[in-house]
């Protein structure tokens, strides 16, 4: 089952799972803005718009993946963990911003044919 978002959306908490893809369309946006764990299980989050991750954690399970094709901004103190087979594919631009000393941790495989820009934080 696939889900496509064409406007503004917010992932507050919970699990997205299954064999389908959750696509943020070219004019869409996704905010991860609560200090909770968001779980991606077996599915793919495909960002073709703007994703802003400012709080909380992302947990990848069962070969889950994120495909970024546009803009993915990582702010604040955040973390990402995953089981074997979990991957973050960046074909667009990932930008790291946030307070000096704020740490962003990605403990999944990152494939980066795109661009990663660290403007502040760690």
C-alpha positions as CSV (number, residue, x, y, z in Angstrom):
1,X,0.0,0.0,0.0
2,X,1.4,3.4,-1.0
3,X,0.7,6.8,0.5
4,X,1.6,10.1,-1.2
5,X,1.5,13.4,0.6
6,X,1.2,16.6,-1.5
7,X,0.8,19.2,1.2
8,X,2.3,19.8,4.7
9,X,2.3,16.9,7.1
10,X,3.8,16.0,10.5
11,X,4.9,12.7,11.8
12,X,4.2,12.9,15.6
13,X,4.8,9.3,16.6
14,X,4.0,5.7,15.7
15,X,4.9,3.3,13.0
16,X,4.8,3.3,9.2
17,X,5.1,-0.2,7.9
18,X,4.3,-2.6,5.2
19,X,5.6,-3.3,1.7
20,X,4.6,0.1,0.3
21,X,6.1,3.5,0.1
22,X,5.2,6.7,1.9
23,X,6.1,9.5,-0.6
24,X,6.4,13.2,0.2
25,X,5.6,14.7,-3.2
26,X,7.5,17.6,-4.9
27,X,5.3,20.3,-3.2
28,X,4.9,18.4,0.0
29,X,6.7,18.6,3.4
30,X,7.1,16.4,6.4
31,X,8.0,17.5,9.9
32,X,9.4,15.2,12.5
33,X,8.9,17.6,15.4
34,X,8.1,15.7,18.6
35,X,10.5,14.1,21.0
36,X,9.2,10.6,20.4
37,X,10.5,7.6,18.5
38,X,9.1,7.2,15.0
39,X,9.4,3.6,13.6
40,X,9.8,2.8,9.9
41,X,9.1,-1.0,9.5
42,X,9.6,-2.8,6.2
43,X,8.6,0.3,4.2
44,X,10.2,3.2,2.4
45,X,9.9,6.8,3.2
46,X,10.6,8.5,-0.2
47,X,11.1,12.3,0.1
48,X,10.7,14.3,-3.1
49,X,9.8,17.5,-1.2
50,X,11.2,18.9,2.1
51,X,11.7,16.9,5.2
52,X,12.7,18.6,8.5
53,X,13.7,16.4,11.4
54,X,14.1,18.5,14.6
55,X,13.2,16.2,17.5
56,X,13.1,12.5,18.4
57,X,14.4,9.3,17.0
58,X,13.8,7.2,13.9
59,X,14.0,3.5,14.3
60,X,14.4,1.4,11.1
61,X,13.2,-2.3,11.3
62,X,12.9,-5.1,8.7
63,X,14.9,-3.6,5.8
64,X,13.2,-0.2,6.1
65,X,14.7,2.7,4.1
66,X,14.6,6.4,3.5
67,X,15.2,7.7,0.0
68,X,15.9,11.4,-0.1
69,X,15.5,13.0,-3.6
70,X,15.2,16.6,-2.6
71,X,15.8,18.4,0.8
72,X,16.3,16.6,4.1
73,X,17.2,18.9,7.0
74,X,18.5,17.4,10.3
75,X,18.2,19.8,13.2
76,X,18.7,19.4,17.0
77,X,19.7,16.4,19.0
78,X,18.4,13.4,17.1
79,X,19.2,9.8,16.5
80,X,18.5,7.1,14.0
81,X,19.1,3.3,14.6
82,X,18.3,0.3,12.5
83,X,18.5,-3.4,12.0
84,X,20.5,-5.1,9.4
85,X,19.4,-4.1,5.9
86,X,18.2,-0.6,6.9
87,X,19.5,2.2,4.7
88,X,19.3,5.9,4.1
89,X,19.8,6.7,0.4
90,X,20.6,10.3,-0.3
91,X,20.1,11.4,-3.9
92,X,19.3,15.0,-3.0
93,X,20.7,17.3,-0.3
94,X,21.0,16.5,3.4
95,X,21.7,19.6,5.5
96,X,22.8,19.4,9.2
97,X,21.9,22.5,11.2
98,X,21.3,23.0,14.9
99,X,22.9,24.3,18.0
100,X,26.7,24.0,18.5
101,X,27.3,20.8,20.4
102,X,24.0,19.2,19.4
103,X,24.7,15.6,18.1
104,X,22.9,13.8,15.3
105,X,23.6,10.1,15.2
106,X,22.8,7.9,12.2
107,X,23.4,4.2,12.9
108,X,22.3,2.9,9.5
109,X,24.0,2.5,6.2
110,X,24.1,5.8,4.4
111,X,24.5,5.8,0.6
112,X,25.3,9.2,-0.7
113,X,25.5,10.0,-4.4
114,X,23.9,13.3,-3.4
115,X,25.2,16.1,-1.2
116,X,25.7,16.3,2.6
117,X,26.2,19.8,4.1
118,X,27.1,20.2,7.8
119,X,26.4,23.9,8.7
120,X,26.4,23.5,12.5
121,X,26.1,20.9,15.2
122,X,27.8,17.5,15.1
